[in-house]
Amino acid sequence: MKKLIVLRRASQAVSLTFFIYVLWSTTYPLEGFFPAGTFFKIDPLIIFITSLSQRVLLPGVISAGIMILLTFVLGRFFCGWICPLGSMLDLFACLRKKKIYLSDGQNRKYSLIKYLILLAIILLAIFGIQAAWIFDPLVISARFISLNFIPTATLIIDRVMVGLIQASDYYTPLYDLYRWLKQSVLGINAYFFANSLFIFLFFIFILISALFISRAWCRFVCPLGAFYGSISRFSMLRRVLGECTKCMACRKQCRMQAIKDDLTYSKSECILCMDCVYDCPPKITNFNFKDTVQKEDKGINRRQFLILMFFSLVVSGFKGRKRESKILNGSNIIRPPGVANEQEFLDRCIRCGNCMKVCITNGLQPAMFESGPQGIWTPRLVPEIGYCEYNCNLCGNVCPTGAIPKLGLENKKEARLGTAVVNKPICLAWGYGQECLVCEEHCPVPDKAIKIEKIIRDKKAVLVPIVDKNKCIGCGICQNKCPARPDRAIKVYPDLIGEAI
Amino acid sequence: MEEILRKIGAFFKRGLTRRSFLKVGGASLAVLLSQKLFPTKAFAAKKESAGRKKSKIKGDHDIVLAEGRDPYKNTEKAIELLGGMGRFVKKGSVVVIKPNMAWDRTPEQASNTNPYVVGCLVDLCFKAGAKRVNVFDVPCNDARRVYNRSGIAEMAKKKGASVYFADHWNVVKARFPYPSPMEKWPVLRDAVECDTFINVPVLKHHGLTGLTLSMKNLMGVCSGTRGLIHIDIGRKLVDLTDFISPDLTVIDATRVLVKHGPSGGNMEDVVVMNKVFAGTDPTLCDSYACSLMKKDPSSVPYIAEAIKKNFGNADISKAKIHTVKV
């Protein structure tokens, strides 16, 4: 019995299921057994880098610290036993037939890339720029699961059930089951995310790389792996060999290629998958806390370090230059409620997709390059798809780094996202003299930010909407419900653009 | 590195045998076909409907108004004096109760029907022998929030009704024997295919029409771009009411929103009237509600249209109105 491997696989399965469950339950009314940011709180890369770059102390510093302490004891157990991206890579790698081996020299060279990435991230954080989100494995898997996997899965279940219900006699117990599912597991809307194809492609690229080189991402790119790797150099748990026959079985089998040609192993690369314990024909491989310290490889050399410093300085100088912004919070797209400063928001947001997953109307969508290349996959409100629900503050509650501030309901109701502006020529009331006022009807502000006025048009009295710019909070429900097509006759603009119009 | 490139190259070179070509081709064809089939088959309203049968059942009075502190008892009394629920609900029938459950507001804010009025009606329906009581609406805000915060879902479920979210794929196309602006409008099938339809609006202010009443409440059984119903709203709502022809209209005037409707939100805009009234003629109920609010019925577009079309009786001076204190 490969007890340890069974245990490891169980741990990976549980952790992946748990990860998906946490994201799946990140939805109204937010009654999952675990808070939405559970996994990010144990991610030291996200927690410490964001804390460092923003000069704040995020909640989760303690849990991330515990993970570091555990790594001091056990080594990179997170990568092998918990990381959802690692689990998915392992799962996907079942499809491959042959592995590619790199020579020790090549392997060492490529393995250094991740340390360089980590160092760049740390240096940028010192200069106040948070770049941890780009390659963080938890962010990448959360974004894929929230914005690709769950919407697709719910859509397929929904469509199949609808097809079955329509093929059968409509009002059967199946229909009751469908209604129950919609109220509990599926959610009432099938979510849609614009441009989610690019998120999918980014993720699938990582998965496919595992077909050619096992765990290629973890070995060469992952900055979280590098972080844990540099700690696990000092870890207490070690691999110990007995009377070795030099059969090289473990060397061939190791998914991280942590075992070298001379059968020593690089502790910072070992993810404790425990394969070598059972692949060893004479059964002399073991892990314990007792053995003496093994000599470790050197990390990056001075030349590499200097090159790195230079590049980070250039990059940070380039990014740190504040652009002259014409508008108050500097954004030309509508941000979630409570976001005050665009630059700070961009630096703090890790693009995990929690806010978009939880958004009750599906209005928060991943941006592409609308707010510049550094704004990719940040949330933006697209009122055509969904508006900001007046009594809802879920996005602030699930944000793991506080990029969207956690507002109380009363403060949220006053948080301004933008200003609505009526486009009079295409408005059904202003332009065509029709009865409409759908925007006024839906306006959630208790005193109505959209006022009714009576004008005489073609000798006929018409009721028309007028936006009170002081009361408008820019929630976008007017734009969402406006019946004018193809362009909505009332649109929400970010604050000062709206006021200029 | 060379090794990797070689392998990648080999993967693509090796790839295309006849077998794999057929597999891939078949799979992609299946995907394409399923994409073509799904929306047309599953999501088009194919079935057309000429609406519900007009009911000839009348109450003992044209309108019964019950006034008192407890909305539950008001409703009970009003229905009892109208002739009892047994007159409208037959044994083993399917009943639809359509409250105004459109806004993410609490019962105190008076934007939605009082949950006790709905709860009482559910009770009465089951006492009269209904097999199933359906309670649903197509809300303006997010349905889950509205169902929870209005308190109606909880109350109706407690009383044994089926409360569910409307499915926009399960609709029928409305057909009319006369030219109508509502022709082919998608209407929820559940609202059309039921034995008894009870319309339970709440009396409140509305920006465009002045008052939200029973006919306006029926917008909640429509799917599609509902904002367009606002164009020529009078004709559309009268035709829709003719299409649905509710058997019973119970108007909740327990707490009345008099300003900033229909969504409201200010407690200062709410007037406590503690009244519930019921009738079988939607036009009469609506114009009686206007008189309660001291408003000219002909200023409300859909009542004006009903008068013009001679749809129902809008003249309350000709109606038998019974008032009772509870």
Interface residues (C-beta under 8 A of the other chain):
Chain A: Y28 P29 K98 I100 Y101 L102 Q106 R159 V162 G163 Q166 Y170 D176 R179 K182 Q183 I188 F212 I213 I360 T361 E389 Y390 N391 C392 L428 Q434 E435 C436 L437 V438 E440 E441 H442 C443 P444 V445 P446 D447 K448 I452 L463 K481 C482 P483 R485
Chain B: M1 E3 I4 K7 I8 F38 K41 A42 F43 D104 C140 N141 D142 A143 R144 R145 N148 R149 S162 Y164 F165 D167 W169 N170 R189 H206 G207 L208 T225 G227 L228 H230 I231 D232 I233 H260 P262 S263 G264 G265 N266 D269 P301
